[in-house]
Structures are given as C-alpha cells and as structure tokens.
Amino acid sequence: MRQYADGLGMQAGIWRGARLAGVAGLHPVDWPNRQSALGYWIGPEHEGQGLVTLACRALLHMAFKEYGLHRMELRAATGNARSRAVAERLGFTLEGVVRGAEWLYDHYVDHAVYSLLEQEWHEGR
C-alpha cells in the first residue's frame, strides 16, 4: 500500500474465486524514464491456467494507458519456461541474458530480460 501511495507502483492479488492464487505488480516505477517492471508469483496448484497472463495484461494496460509509461520489463530465470512464455505471449522482446542475476534456493540463475515499449503494446494479446 505504501508503494502505491508513494506513486512507485503497486502489488495486487491474483484471485481464483475466493482463493488467493498469487500476486502480481509493478515494481518501482522509474518516473523520469517512464518505465517499470512486471513481477508475479503464482501458487503451484494454479499454474498453467492463464491467470498470470491475464494479470500481466491488466497491469500492462494500467502501465501504458493509465500511468503513461514508455517501457516495461520482465525478467525470468532462463530455465523458467512458463514465465518466459508469459513474456512471449504478451509480445515482449528478448533483449538478452544477465548472468548470475539471482540467488535462487541454493545457486545463482541467469535472467532472460524482456522488454515491451508503449508503441508495441496491443490490448488483444
């Protein structure tokens, strides 16, 4: 709530009926450069149902149409095929790989870095 109140982004629940299935949000908004990043987590029992793609689509609408941002980024571990597929379904462009970007469980993982510019965003994706 503080992040939202300060105009630095927001976090929201992903709901499946009355159950909280996960969370999604805009990571800190960089207002001078009009950019932010998508972040999300989904419970294992809710994977593969399209909920993350729907949530991200709503966040992209908010980012581009309501906040007036220019660029959105999505990072996913290179081995995380499901998260990478979300970026690709939404029309993001793979920019490259950041090596050793995140300590995950017991080792470092590389991140695939995707971006989407305002002029590339299509609501129907």
N, C-alpha and C positions, 0 to 999 in steps of 0.2 A: 504494500500500500504506500510505503514511503517513496519507493522508486516512482510510482505513478504520480504521487502528489508533487514530487520534485521535477516532473516532466522528463524523466530519464528512461522511460519505458514502462513495461507492465508485465505482470505474470497472471495467468488465468488457469482455472481448472478445465480439464477435458472431461466431460461428463458422459457417461453411458447410462441413460435413465437416471436413477437416483444414486448411482455409484460413481465415485471419483476414479476415472480410468488413468489419468495422468495430468501433466501440466505443460503449458506452452507459454512462451512470452517473447517479448522484445528485450534483448539485453541492452545495456545502457546505450541510449541514443546519443550519437555524436552530432549535436545540432549545428555546429559551424560547417561540418561537411555533409550534413543531412543524410546520415547513414546509421544503420543499426544491424543487429544480427538476430536471427531466429534461434531459439533454444527450446528444447522439449524433452519430455520423458514420458514413456507410456508403460503401464504395467504389462508384464508378460502375457497375462490372460486376455489382453485387449489388442495385442499386436496383430497385424495383418487384416484389420477391419476398416482401414482407411481413415481412422479418427485423427491421426497426426496430419495427414494431408489436408483434411478438412479444416483443422485448427490452424495450420500454417497458411492456408488460403485466406482465412478470415483475418489473420494477422497481417498478411501482405496487403490486403485491402485497406486495413487501418493504417499501415505504414505509408503506403503510397497515396491513398485518397484522402485520408483524414489528417495525417501528420505532415504530408507533403515531402516525404523523404525521397532521396535520389537513388540510394543504393542499399541493398540488403545483402547480408552474407549468411551463409550456412556452412558450418564446419561439421564434419563427421569423420570418425575413425575410418581409415582406409578399408579396414576389414568389416565395417558395419554396412552390409549390403542394403539393409532395409532403410537406414537413414539416407544413404546415398541415393536410393531410388526415390525417396520423397523429394529431394532436391531436383532430380532429373524430371520427375513428373510435373513439377511446378515451373519448369523452364529455366532453371538456374544453369549457368555456365561454369564448368570446372576450370578454375584458374590455375590450380597446381596443388602440390602437396607440401605441407610443413612437416619436416621430420622431427620425431621425438617431441611432439607438441603437448602430450598429456600423459600424466602418470595414471594408469587405469588398472586398478586392482594390484598387480604385482610387477608391472612392466610399463615402459613407455610405448605409446602408439603414435603413429603418424596421422595427421589430419588431411583429408581432402578438403580443399577450400573452394566453395562455390559462391557465385555472386549473381544477383539479378538487379538490373537497372530499371528505374521507373518506366522508361520508354519501352522496355521489353515485356512488361507485365501485361498479361491478358487474363481478365477475370474468369474466363471459362476454363482455364487449365486446371 
